[in-house]
Amino acid sequence: MIQIRKIAVIGLGLIGGSLAKAITQYTDYHVMARNRTRATLLKAIEDGAVHEELTDDNIAQADMVILGLYPEEAVDYMDRLGPKLKPGTLVIDVSGIKRYICREMPPIAQKHGFVFVGVHPMAGKEKGGYANSEASLFEGASFIITPTDDTTSEEVVWLTQFARQIGFGMHVVCSPAEHDRMIAFTSQLPHVLANAYVQSPQCLHHRGFSAGSYRDVSRVARLNEHLWAELFLQNADALTQELDLLIANITEMCDAIKADDRETLEKILGRGRMVKEELGE
C-alpha cells in the first residue's frame, strides 16, 4: 500500500514551484525541496510553499520525489541520487516528453530500488520560473500518466487521486509513445509556430495594429530556448511529421492566394472552420 507523508520537490521552476505551492495549500503532505539557485529555495520556504530544505542527510525521509528538471538532467540526477533514497520511494518526473525518460529511467529505478512513473501536468504560462508559480496553476488541468511495464495499477490510482487533491480537473493514462505523438501537435507545434511567427520583421512594429489574433498566435513564443530545443529534439520524429503537414497546408493556402484562386482558398478556409465547429470550440 502506498503511504506518502513527505514529498521532495527537486527544481522550483514554474511547474515545480507551483506543485510545491499546491501541495502545501491543498494537502497535509510535508514538502522538502532543492533548487539550483539557493535564493529561490529560501523564497519558497519564506512563502510557505516548502517546509524544509532537501539535503543528502534527509533525502532518505522522502516517500515521494518530484523531478522538476529537464529530461536529460532528470535521468542523470536520479542515477546519482538513487542510492540515497529509501527502497520503494515513488519518483515522478514532470517533463514534456515521455518516451525518452520512460525508456531511460526504469533501469535506474531497478538498480537503486525506487519506483518510477512518468507524468505530465498539462499546465503552464508564457513566463517561467518560481516567481510566476502559483498554487492554482493546475485548476481544471489535465494530468497525464504514462505507465511503463513496471508500473502497477495501485500507483496509477494513487497518482490520479493525488492529482485531484492538488486541483487537476481530469487525468489521462496513455503510453509514452501516444503521449509524445499528441504533444507534438497540441504543445510543441504551437511553440514552433509562435516562434517562427514573431521572427517576421513586422513583429517589431506591431503595436497599434494588433489585437487578439496577434496575442493568441504569439503568446508562447516567449519560451525557454534551452528547454524547448531539448524537447523538440527528443521528439523529433513526431514533431517533424506535424511540421511537414503544417508546411503542406500553409503552402496549399499560399499557392491559392498567389494564383488569385478564390474558390480554392474558400474551400481550404472552410475545412479549417468545419474542424473547429465539429469540436464545438
N, C-alpha and C positions, 0 to 999 in steps of 0.2 A: 504493500500500500504506500502511495506517495504521500509523504509528510514534509511540508515545507514550512520553515519558520524564518530562516534568514536567506535573503536574496542578495547576491553580489552583482552589481552593475559595473561593467568594465567599458569605459568610454562614455563620457557625458556630453555627447553632441546633441543634436536636435532630438533624435529618437531615444537615445539612452537617457538623456536628461528628462524627457517627457515621460518615459517609462518610470523612472525613479520617482518623479512627482506624482504620477497617477497611482503608483503602488502605495506610497506613504499616505496619500489623501484618501484612497478608497478601500484600503485593506489594513490589516494589522501586522503585515509582514515587516520584519526588521531589515532595513536596506543598508548595505555596505557598498562602497564604491571606490573605484580607482580611475584616475584620469591623467593623461599625459601632462596637462597644464595644472599644476597644483592650485593655482589661484581659482580655477574653475571648481575644483573639488571643494575648496574651502567655502566658496559661494554657495554651492549646493548644500553643504552642511548648515551654513547660516540660514538658508531658505527653509530648512526642514525637509528638503527632498531626500537627504541622505542622513542616516543616523550616525554612521561612523566610517572612518577611512578603512578601505580594504588593504591589508598588508599580507606579507608572506607568513606572518605569525598567526593571523586569524582567518586566512582563507579556508582552512580546513573546517571552520564552523559553518560555511555556506552550504545550504541544502540545494541551492539553485544558482546558476551563473548565467547572466545575460550578456552576450558579447555585442557591444555596440561599436564594432570595428570594421574596417574594410575586409572583404572576404579573405584575401591572401594573408593579411595581417592576423586575422582571427585564427586561421589554421596554424600559423607559426606560433602564435601566442599560446594556444592550447597544448601544443606539443611541449612547450616549456612549463606551462602551469599545471598540466595534468598530474604529475607526481605529487603535487601539494594538495590536491583535492581528496576528500574522503571518498571511499568507494560508493558508487551509486548516485553521486551528485548529478542533478539534472542540468544539462548545459544546452542553451538555445542561442542561436545567432539571429540577428535581425537584418541581414544583408539583402539587397535587392535581386540577387541571383542565387539559384539554389542547386543547380547541377554540380557546379564546381565544389561547393562547400559540403554538399551531401555525399560527394564521392571521396573527398579528402579527409573528412572528419571522423567517420566511423572507425577506420583502423586505429586512429589515435585514441579514440574513446575506448576501444577494446584493449589497447595496450596499457592504458592508465586506469581503467576501471570506472570511468564515468559514463553517463548516459547522454547521448546527443540527439537532439531533434531540431531540424531546420524550421524556422518560422519567418514570416514576413509581414510586419504590420503595415497595412496599406494606408499610410497617412504621411503627411509631410507639409512643408512650406517652401516657398521660394528662397527664404533666408534660413540658413542652418545655424548650428552652434547652440550651446546651452542657453545663451541669452534669449533665444527665441523659443525655447522649450516651454511647454505648458501641460498641466495635468489633463486638460480637456482635449488634447490633440486627437485622441483616438475615439472620441464620442461618435458612435454610429458607424465607425470604420470597419473594414473587413480585416480579419486576422487569418492569414494563410498558414496552414501547417503542411509540411512536406515530409511525410514519414519515410524512413529508409527501411531496409529489410530487418533492422534490429529494433525498430520502434514497436512498442506494444500498444494495444487499444487503450489500456489504462493511462498511458502517457498522453495519448491524443485527447481523451476525455478530460484529463486534468487540465491540460493546456487550454482546451475550449472553455472550461469553467473559469480559469484564470483570466482569459481574455475578456469574458463578460464582466468579471469583477472590476476591471480597470477601464471599462467604458466601451469596448468594441461592440458594434451592433450585430455583427454576423461573423461566421467563420467559414472557411473553405478548406477542405482536405484534398490534396492532389499530389501527383508525383512531382519530383523536381523538374522533370522534363516538361510536363504540362505547364508548370508554373513559369518556366523561362520562356516557353513559346508564347504564352499570353502576355507576360510582362513586356516582351519585346514590342507588342502592339500597344498596350494600354499605358505604358510608362516610358520606355526607352525611346520609342519612335517620336512621341511628342517633344521629348527633350532635344532630340536631333533636329526636329522641325523648327522649334523655337530658336535654337542656337543659330541655325542657318538663316532664319528669317531676319534676326536682328543684325546680321552681318552685311545687310544692304547699306550702302552709303546714305540712303534716305532716312535710316533709323535715327541718325544724329539730329535730324531736323523735323522729327515727327510732331513735336509739341504744337498744339493749335490745330492739328489736322487729324488727331487720333482720338478714339473713344473706346468703346467696349471691345470691338474686334481686335484692335491692336493689343489691348491689355490681355485678352483671352489667349491670343496666339503667342505672345512674347513672355508671358508670366514666368515660365520655368527656364527661360534662357539664363537666368542668374543662378548658375549651378556651380558645384564644386568640381572643377575640371579633372582633378586628380582621382576623385572617387568615380565619376561618371565614365572616364576613359577606361578604368579598370572594369566597370560593369559592362560597358559596351563590348570590350574585347573578350571577356569571359562568356559572353552570349552572342558572339559574332555571327554564328550560323542563323539563328532565329532572327536577329536584328537585321542582317543584310537581306534576308528574304522579304521582310516587311519594307525595307528601304527600296528594294527593286520594284515592288508593287506600287509603292507611293510614287516613285520616279515615273513609272509607266503611266499612272493615272494623271500625273501633272503634265507629262509630255503629250498625252492624248488631248487634254484640255488646251494646252499651249498651241498645238497644231491647229485645232479648230479655230482658235482666236486669230492666229496668223492667216488662216485661209478665209477669214470672214464668213465662216460656216455657222450661221446662227442655229440652224436646225440640229446639227450635231452637238453644238455647245449646250443647247437646251436639254437634249437627251442626257448628256453627261451630268449636268447640274441636277436634273430630275432624279437620276439614280441615287445621288447622294442624299437628296431631300427625302426620298422614299425610305432609305435605310433608317434615317433618324425618326421618321414617322412610325415605321414598324416597331421600333424600340420604345415608342411612346415618350420620347425625350424632346 
